[in-house]
Amino acid sequence: MGDPRFRSKSVPADYGLMRALDIWGVAEHFPAPREEAMARSDITGKRKLLAQNVSHSNIKTKRWQNVNIQTRRVWVPEFNRFVSLKLTTRDIRTIDKLGVVEYAKRYGVSL
C-alpha cells in the first residue's frame, strides 16, 4: 500500500482496489475497507513516534516507537459512573495519584 506518511489524506489507501472492483461490477460482493484508529491516548494525545535503529556500523533505519496503550474503565466519582478511556500506562499511574478529573483538566479535556 505504500508508506502511509506520503499518502494523500483525501484518497483511501486501497482506492485502486475499490475502483477496480467497481469497474468489474463486483464491488457489492466485497465489504468496505475499515479505517483502523491509531493507538493514541484519549487524554494526553500521545501516539507512536518515528525513531531510528542504529546498527554497529552506524547505519540508520526508520522504525516506529509504539506507545503502551491500555483500554481502561475508570471510575469518576464526580459523575458517579465508569468511563472507558484509552490511556498510556503513564496516564494510568498519574490518574491513580491525582484522579481522572484533575488529570483531564490539566490537559484541557472534558470527560
Buried (B, 14 or more C-beta within 10 A) or exposed (E): EEEEEEEEEEEBBEEEBBEEBEEEEEBEEEEEEEEEEEBBBBBBEBBEEEEEEEEEEEEEEEEEEEBEBEEBEBEBEEEEEEBEBBBBEEBBEBBEEEBBBEBBBEEEBEB
